Amino acid sequence: MELTVKVTVAKPILSRDAATIAQRMRDFESRVLIRKKDLTVNAKSLIGLVSLELAEGQAVTILADGPDEQQAVCTLSELLGA
């Protein structure tokens, strides 16, 4: 499953926010990735999320594959403020 969303959180996603996102994504069995331009990272990885330097207005694509992919995509898009 694939969904492109625009980040709408008011502040840049820093370590604390990235840790929360990574922890929530670990609840899902599916493989969950986030792509921003040429960089694709595992949404369950704190380092990967921080490396994206996500900020308001940026478009990202959420990719998920597995038994709970739909819920994972929905949850991640909500965490990004989409």
LINLIN-V337966 format. One record per residue. N is the residue number from 1. PHI is phi as a letter, one per 30 degrees, with the letter a starting at -180 (999 if undefined). D_CENTER is the distance of its C-alpha to the mean C-alpha in Angstrom with 2 decimals. Layout:
BEGIN
N&PHI&D_CENTER + N&PHI&D_CENTER
END
This chain:
BEGIN
1&999&13.43 + 2&b&11.73 + 3&b&10.69 + 4&c&10.62 + 5&b&9.89 + 6&c&11.08 + 7&d&9.62 + 8&b&12.47 + 9&d&12.33 + 10&d&15.74 + 11&b&15.20 + 12&e&13.22 + 13&d&10.44 + 14&c&12.73 + 15&e&13.37 + 16&d&13.92 + 17&d&10.82 + 18&d&8.71 + 19&d&11.11 + 20&d&10.68 + 21&d&6.98 + 22&e&8.02 + 23&d&11.13 + 24&d&10.05 + 25&d&8.19 + 26&d&11.53 + 27&d&13.36 + 28&c&12.60 + 29&d&14.89 + 30&d&12.98 + 31&d&11.45 + 32&b&7.71 + 33&b&6.72 + 34&b&5.03 + 35&c&8.33 + 36&b&9.94 + 37&h&13.65 + 38&c&15.00 + 39&c&12.39 + 40&c&10.15 + 41&b&8.66 + 42&d&8.14 + 43&d&5.05 + 44&c&8.30 + 45&c&9.74 + 46&e&10.46 + 47&d&12.27 + 48&d&9.80 + 49&d&7.25 + 50&d&10.56 + 51&d&11.87 + 52&d&9.65 + 53&h&11.47 + 54&d&9.36 + 55&b&11.99 + 56&e&13.34 + 57&j&14.32 + 58&d&12.17 + 59&c&11.15 + 60&b&8.11 + 61&c&8.26 + 62&c&6.27 + 63&b&8.83 + 64&b&10.12 + 65&b&13.65 + 66&l&15.71 + 67&d&17.65 + 68&c&15.07 + 69&e&12.61 + 70&d&13.32 + 71&d&12.66 + 72&d&9.34 + 73&d&8.20 + 74&d&10.13 + 75&d&8.92 + 76&d&5.18 + 77&d&6.93 + 78&d&9.38 + 79&d&7.60 + 80&d&6.80 + 81&i&10.41 + 82&d&10.67
END
